[in-house]
Amino acid sequence: MQKGTALIVGVTGVSGHNLANVLVASGWTVYGLARHPLTQEGVIPVAADLLDANSTSAALVGLPITHVFFCTWTRRATERENVEANGAMMRHLCDALSAAPLRHMALVTGTKHYLGAFENYGSGKAETPFRESEPRQPGANFYYTLEDLLFAAAKQHGFGWSVHRSHTMIGRARGSNAMNMGVTLAVYASLCKETGQPFVFPGSRAQWDSLTDITDAGLLGRQLEWAALSPAARDQAFNTVNGDVFRWRWMWGEIAAFFGLEAQPYPQQPVPLEARLKDSAPAQWTKLAEKYGLVEADVNKLASWWHTDADLGREIECVNDMTKSRDLGFLGFHDSRASFLELFTALRAQRVIP
């Protein structure tokens, strides 16, 4: 049954790519927007740069879009610049779709809603488990800017909205891996296996010992579809995590075992990946890719050292409450260990890692 005509903004990223798989399998007509779209079964490519209003308008004019899923962002040096750039992208998109028959627009953000922007990460006063009713944290945050622009456009044009606050997202991306911890850890483990480096947890003692959770990209896709179609979910914000919790001191051993590595004990202080690997990893990965015939020889297109360091370096517990979406009818769940191991298995099958 035809459910709607979707526009996925950022279809080559981890959330957009996996959402496209969900919607195509479920019977939607799917348009996928990116600056440089890639071929994906069932997805109609749309090439546009959201920072360019004319490019965006020309690419979207006349498309019968009923549902929009905003799954992208652009990184800048400061949060003020993040606010300006990402806000411009949302404004250009909404302007370009002003005549479309929109019924719903979904926005994917994340746990920084509760933690604050990268430059003052963890400075907020939100207490775990994070709940959607928590007030915004002090300071600039481009997530808040995107929300406000979404709310204003929905009010002006009469469509419904939903916001989806994922935690660390695990899944395969077709394009940018700018915030993809799963692929980064797969690359790190593969380098350790090949070079004999110890597989050391790079983050804080707090993250090693505390409870945490993650978001499987496929589960996020299912929640996005549910919210787009469910009257109960209209005009609501939702946390989006797998539904289980774990400690990294346990999960690190599970990841190590997959790669045939020995998980090292906590090293007494953080040993961030970016500082350890940014100089040595490019040449090491090029050699590894040639040896095993991998599809990508540029490690910087796969690994996001900075983002994984930020996630694993936090000094506070991060657990998200899922009661709200459960009460309203979304009962999706995914085993977090399986999220990692399924991704690693897929990366091997696709010759992304050896």
KETOR-690919 format. One line per 2 residues: their letters; for each residue x, y, z negated of C-alpha. Coordinates in steps of 0.02 Angstrom, whole numbers, plus 50000, padded with zeros to 5 digits. Layout:
# KETOR-690919
a	X:Y:Z | ...
//
This chain:
# KETOR-690919
mq	50000:50000:50000 | 50066:50171:50047
kg	50095:50267:49885 | 50161:50433:49948
ta	50294:50521:50048 | 50446:50548:49937
li	50593:50664:49954 | 50743:50606:49852
vg	50862:50752:49828 | 51036:50681:49802
vt	51001:50511:49880 | 51185:50460:49888
gv	51211:50480:49700 | 51187:50345:49570
sg	51010:50394:49519 | 50952:50440:49695
hn	51020:50284:49780 | 50941:50166:49655
la	50777:50261:49655 | 50771:50244:49845
nv	50785:50055:49828 | 50639:50054:49706
lv	50526:50164:49812 | 50563:50077:49977
as	50526:49907:49900 | 50365:49978:49826
gw	50295:50042:49991 | 50336:50227:49994
tv	50391:50328:50144 | 50560:50393:50085
yg	50661:50541:50145 | 50836:50555:50072
la	50921:50724:50063 | 51109:50746:50047
rh	51242:50856:50122 | 51310:50703:50211
pl	51176:50568:50212 | 51227:50386:50227
tq	51130:50246:50308 | 51015:50160:50183
eg	50881:50035:50232 | 50708:50113:50233
vi	50769:50290:50201 | 50749:50432:50327
pv	50905:50541:50313 | 50892:50729:50290
aa	51054:50830:50299 | 51054:50994:50203
dl	51160:51097:50084 | 51046:51156:49944
ld	51163:51300:49907 | 51118:51368:50079
an	50937:51428:50084 | 50929:51429:50274
st	51001:51253:50288 | 50876:51189:50162
sa	50726:51272:50243 | 50773:51213:50418
al	50796:51033:50359 | 50629:51021:50267
vg	50510:51125:50372 | 50354:51028:50419
lp	50393:50870:50320 | 50235:50802:50236
it	50317:50778:50065 | 50199:50732:49924
hv	50326:50687:49788 | 50498:50761:49755
ff	50632:50679:49647 | 50774:50800:49603
ct	50923:50686:49567 | 51072:50798:49601
wt	51185:50931:49527 | 51343:51025:49569
rr	51488:51049:49449 | 51568:51218:49415
at	51706:51277:49299 | 51592:51359:49169
er	51414:51333:49111 | 51368:51508:49170
en	51423:51456:49345 | 51331:51289:49326
ve	51172:51386:49286 | 51192:51498:49438
an	51236:51362:49564 | 51113:51229:49507
ga	50976:51357:49484 | 51002:51416:49662
mm	50985:51238:49725 | 50818:51215:49639
rh	50753:51384:49699 | 50803:51350:49879
lc	50718:51180:49872 | 50556:51246:49800
da	50551:51389:49926 | 50579:51269:50071
ls	50436:51157:50012 | 50312:51296:49971
aa	50196:51241:50112 | 50214:51052:50084
pl	50068:50952:50011 | 50160:50921:49847
rh	50075:50821:49710 | 50222:50791:49593
ma	50403:50842:49565 | 50521:50745:49450
lv	50684:50812:49379 | 50825:50700:49316
tg	50931:50779:49179 | 51012:50694:49031
tk	51067:50686:48850 | 51156:50853:48865
hy	50982:50921:48836 | 51012:50873:48652
lg	51202:50888:48645 | 51233:51053:48732
af	51334:51094:48887 | 51506:51020:48920
en	51599:51173:48857 | 51515:51162:48685
yg	51474:50977:48690 | 51401:50906:48531
sg	51384:51076:48448 | 51194:51065:48433
ka	51096:51015:48279 | 50989:50878:48355
et	50981:50720:48249 | 50974:50543:48315
pf	50870:50462:48377 | 50845:50604:48501
re	50660:50639:48531 | 50581:50738:48671
se	50501:50857:48545 | 50673:50918:48491
pr	50692:51106:48526 | 50823:51166:48649
qp	50997:51189:48582 | 51081:51361:48575
ga	51181:51424:48723 | 51175:51412:48912
nf	51129:51244:48986 | 51090:51218:49169
yy	50967:51080:49123 | 50858:51212:49040
tl	50870:51323:49194 | 50814:51181:49307
ed	50669:51142:49191 | 50609:51322:49188
ll	50615:51336:49378 | 50521:51172:49394
fa	50387:51227:49272 | 50364:51393:49362
aa	50350:51312:49534 | 50226:51182:49470
kq	50117:51317:49393 | 50123:51423:49551
hg	50083:51282:49673 | 49976:51169:49564
fg	50076:51008:49567 | 50122:50898:49420
ws	50297:50875:49350 | 50402:50757:49245
vh	50576:50771:49170 | 50684:50617:49141
rs	50826:50630:49015 | 50942:50484:49050
ht	51093:50440:48944 | 51254:50368:49018
mi	51192:50299:49184 | 51256:50133:49249
gr	51232:50087:49431 | 51304:50094:49606
ar	51314:50257:49703 | 51334:50270:49890
gs	51422:50439:49885 | 51485:50540:49738
na	51529:50451:49576 | 51552:50614:49480
mn	51460:50550:49325 | 51474:50361:49346
mg	51550:50277:49194 | 51516:50101:49255
vt	51620:50118:49414 | 51754:50213:49318
la	51773:50073:49190 | 51777:49943:49330
vy	51920:50038:49413 | 52011:50058:49247
as	51994:49872:49205 | 52051:49823:49380
lc	52206:49931:49362 | 52245:49856:49192
ke	52226:49681:49262 | 52340:49717:49410
tg	52476:49817:49319 | 52476:49731:49149
qp	52425:49887:49055 | 52329:49855:48892
fv	52141:49876:48906 | 52123:50010:48772
fp	51962:50101:48729 | 51995:50283:48776
gs	51867:50371:48666 | 51836:50424:48488
ra	51824:50317:48332 | 51646:50380:48310
qw	51595:50308:48479 | 51688:50145:48446
ds	51595:50115:48282 | 51426:50200:48305
lt	51268:50139:48389 | 51236:50201:48565
di	51130:50164:48718 | 51139:50181:48908
td	51024:50198:49058 | 51019:50070:49197
ag	50993:50164:49361 | 50863:50038:49418
ll	50762:50063:49259 | 50769:50251:49285
gr	50701:50224:49461 | 50555:50124:49392
ql	50515:50257:49263 | 50523:50393:49396
ew	50397:50299:49504 | 50283:50266:49355
aa	50282:50450:49304 | 50247:50505:49483
ls	50090:50398:49491 | 50025:50394:49312
pa	49901:50528:49257 | 49960:50502:49077
ar	50136:50554:49124 | 50088:50718:49209
dq	50181:50870:49144 | 50288:50772:49020
af	50472:50752:48978 | 50539:50577:48942
nt	50696:50500:48874 | 50757:50360:48987
vn	50866:50223:48911 | 50869:50034:48923
gd	50784:50003:48756 | 50924:49911:48665
vf	51073:49978:48568 | 51254:49922:48549
rw	51423:49972:48479 | 51568:50000:48597
rw	51681:49891:48489 | 51570:49745:48544
mw	51535:49800:48723 | 51721:49830:48755
ge	51754:49646:48726 | 51614:49596:48844
ia	51685:49706:48982 | 51862:49642:48950
af	51803:49462:48964 | 51724:49493:49134
fg	51891:49553:49202 | 51994:49418:49116
le	52073:49546:48999 | 52105:49549:48813
aq	52012:49690:48727 | 52134:49789:48623
py	52092:49848:48446 | 52050:50030:48423
pq	52213:50129:48449 | 52187:50241:48296
qp	52162:50396:48404 | 52082:50434:48572
vp	52187:50399:48727 | 52088:50487:48865
le	52088:50410:49038 | 52117:50572:49133
ar	52280:50609:49043 | 52339:50429:49061
lk	52288:50394:49240 | 52268:50551:49345
ds	52450:50547:49403 | 52482:50360:49415
ap	52313:50290:49468 | 52305:50359:49647
aq	52462:50269:49706 | 52422:50112:49606
wt	52246:50103:49677 | 52306:50129:49855
kl	52421:49979:49838 | 52285:49876:49755
ae	52159:49921:49891 | 52280:49870:50027
ky	52324:49707:49940 | 52142:49653:49916
gl	52064:49735:50069 | 51953:49852:49970
ve	51833:49972:50056 | 51896:50130:49966
ad	52080:50169:49942 | 52054:50341:49861
vn	52030:50313:49675 | 51965:50490:49652
kl	51811:50445:49756 | 51771:50305:49635
as	51826:50356:49460 | 51765:50504:49358
ww	51898:50503:49221 | 51840:50672:49152
ht	51659:50621:49131 | 51697:50452:49051
da	51817:50539:48932 | 51679:50663:48885
dl	51551:50525:48854 | 51667:50410:48757
gr	51754:50552:48665 | 51600:50618:48576
ei	51613:50630:48388 | 51429:50599:48354
ec	51309:50453:48371 | 51198:50457:48527
vn	51037:50356:48522 | 50878:50404:48615
dm	50700:50366:48561 | 50585:50285:48692
tk	50422:50289:48593 | 50340:50425:48698
sr	50349:50336:48866 | 50304:50169:48783
dl	50147:50246:48709 | 50098:50317:48879
gf	50121:50153:48970 | 50300:50132:49031
lg	50367:49969:48957 | 50525:49949:49060
fh	50677:49871:48975 | 50850:49817:49031
ds	50988:49725:48939 | 51136:49844:48928
ra	51268:49708:48940 | 51182:49651:49100
sf	51187:49830:49168 | 51377:49827:49163
le	51402:49648:49221 | 51275:49662:49363
lf	51363:49819:49424 | 51536:49740:49414
ta	51474:49586:49508 | 51401:49697:49645
lr	51560:49800:49657 | 51660:49641:49684
aq	51539:49576:49815 | 51551:49742:49908
rv	51742:49741:49895 | 51745:49902:49795
ip	51851:49815:49661 | 51954:49655:49678
//
